[in-house]
Amino acid sequence: MSSSTPDHDAPAPDGAAPDAETSVEQDATTPADRTAGAARDAEEPQDVTLLVDPERVRRAPKYPVFLWMGALVGAVVGLIFSTWLIDVSGAAETLMKPGVYVSVTILGGIAVGLGVGGLIAVISDRRSLRRR
């Protein structure tokens, strides 16, 4: 396999001689000229509309923090509620496994806490939007 470089002095395929001025102009551009031209092209559009008001910063809530705090508060409330309810009702003697009751109540408290935390996050996110 041999590769050959094209001969610049060879006549063009249609029989016309190559234009010497065109090849000199193409070789005369330097990388600095090309960069300046690209910078000029990038600066041309002047009618760009700002989509963001730079003077107003939107303070959106961090959803994972609200959900984690809701789950934590729900677990604590579920633990306190279930142990209080077992002591008040005297169910510790009637239930065979009061730990299962406590666990289910804690999981229910976590689920409710997640829902409440998510609701609070959504409400605070709605308040952070600009009123129209």
C-alpha positions as CSV (number, residue, x, y, z in Angstrom):
1,M,0.0,0.0,0.0
2,S,1.5,3.2,-1.0
3,S,0.1,6.6,-0.5
4,S,1.0,9.5,-2.6
5,T,0.6,13.2,-1.9
6,P,-1.3,15.3,-4.4
7,D,0.8,17.3,-6.8
8,H,0.0,21.0,-6.6
9,D,1.6,21.7,-9.9
10,A,-0.5,19.2,-11.8
11,P,-3.3,20.6,-13.9
12,A,-6.8,20.5,-12.5
13,P,-9.0,17.6,-13.6
14,D,-11.1,19.8,-15.9
15,G,-8.1,21.1,-17.7
16,A,-7.9,24.5,-16.2
17,A,-4.8,25.7,-14.4
18,P,-5.1,26.1,-10.6
19,D,-5.6,29.7,-9.4
20,A,-2.4,30.7,-7.6
21,E,-4.0,33.7,-5.8
22,T,-6.6,31.4,-4.1
23,S,-4.1,29.0,-2.7
24,V,-1.9,31.9,-1.4
25,E,-4.9,33.5,0.3
26,Q,-5.8,30.3,2.1
27,D,-2.3,29.7,3.3
28,A,-1.9,33.4,4.4
29,T,-4.5,33.1,7.3
30,T,-3.0,32.4,10.6
31,P,-4.6,30.8,13.7
32,A,-4.7,34.3,15.3
33,D,-6.7,35.7,12.3
34,R,-9.1,32.8,12.6
35,T,-9.6,33.3,16.3
36,A,-10.2,37.0,15.8
37,G,-12.8,36.2,13.2
38,A,-14.5,33.7,15.5
39,A,-14.6,36.3,18.3
40,R,-16.1,38.8,15.9
41,D,-18.8,36.3,14.9
42,A,-19.6,35.5,18.5
43,E,-20.1,39.2,19.3
44,E,-22.4,40.0,16.4
45,P,-25.9,39.1,17.9
46,Q,-26.7,42.2,19.9
47,D,-30.5,41.7,20.3
48,V,-30.3,38.9,22.9
49,T,-33.2,39.0,25.4
50,L,-32.4,38.2,29.0
51,L,-34.5,35.4,30.3
52,V,-33.3,35.8,33.9
53,D,-33.6,38.9,36.0
54,P,-30.1,39.5,37.4
55,E,-31.4,41.5,40.3
56,R,-33.7,38.8,41.6
57,V,-32.4,35.6,43.0
58,R,-34.8,32.7,43.2
59,R,-34.4,30.9,46.5
60,A,-35.7,27.4,45.8
61,P,-35.9,24.8,48.6
62,K,-33.7,21.8,48.7
63,Y,-36.2,18.9,48.5
64,P,-34.0,16.1,49.9
65,V,-33.5,18.2,53.1
66,F,-37.2,18.7,53.5
67,L,-37.9,15.0,53.0
68,W,-35.1,13.8,55.4
69,M,-36.3,16.2,58.1
70,G,-39.9,15.1,57.5
71,A,-38.9,11.4,57.8
72,L,-36.9,12.1,61.0
73,V,-39.6,14.1,62.7
74,G,-42.2,11.5,61.6
75,A,-40.1,8.7,63.1
76,V,-39.7,10.5,66.4
77,V,-43.4,11.4,66.6
78,G,-44.3,7.8,65.7
79,L,-42.0,6.4,68.4
80,I,-43.4,8.8,71.0
81,F,-47.0,8.2,70.0
82,S,-46.7,4.4,69.9
83,T,-45.0,4.0,73.3
84,W,-47.4,6.5,74.9
85,L,-50.4,4.6,73.4
86,I,-49.1,1.2,74.6
87,D,-48.6,2.6,78.1
88,V,-52.0,4.3,78.3
89,S,-54.1,1.6,76.9
90,G,-52.4,-1.2,78.7
91,A,-51.9,-3.0,75.5
92,A,-48.5,-4.3,76.5
93,E,-50.2,-7.2,78.4
94,T,-52.7,-8.0,75.6
95,L,-50.3,-7.7,72.6
96,M,-48.0,-10.6,72.1
97,K,-45.4,-8.5,70.3
98,P,-45.7,-4.8,71.2
99,G,-42.4,-4.2,69.2
100,V,-44.2,-4.9,66.0
101,Y,-46.9,-2.4,66.9
102,V,-44.2,0.2,67.6
103,S,-42.3,-0.6,64.4
104,V,-45.5,-0.2,62.2
105,T,-46.4,3.0,64.0
106,I,-42.9,4.4,63.4
107,L,-43.0,3.4,59.7
108,G,-46.5,5.1,59.4
109,G,-45.0,8.2,61.1
110,I,-42.1,8.2,58.6
111,A,-44.6,8.0,55.7
112,V,-46.7,10.8,57.0
113,G,-43.6,12.9,57.8
114,L,-42.3,12.4,54.2
115,G,-45.7,13.6,52.8
116,V,-45.8,16.6,55.1
117,G,-42.1,17.5,54.4
118,G,-42.7,17.3,50.6
119,L,-45.9,19.4,50.9
120,I,-44.0,22.1,52.8
121,A,-41.2,22.0,50.2
122,V,-43.7,22.4,47.3
123,I,-45.5,25.2,49.1
124,S,-42.3,27.1,49.8
125,D,-41.2,26.5,46.2
126,R,-44.4,28.1,44.9
127,R,-43.8,31.1,47.1
128,S,-40.3,31.6,45.7
129,L,-41.7,32.2,42.2
130,R,-42.4,35.7,41.1
131,R,-46.1,36.7,41.4
132,R,-47.6,37.9,38.2
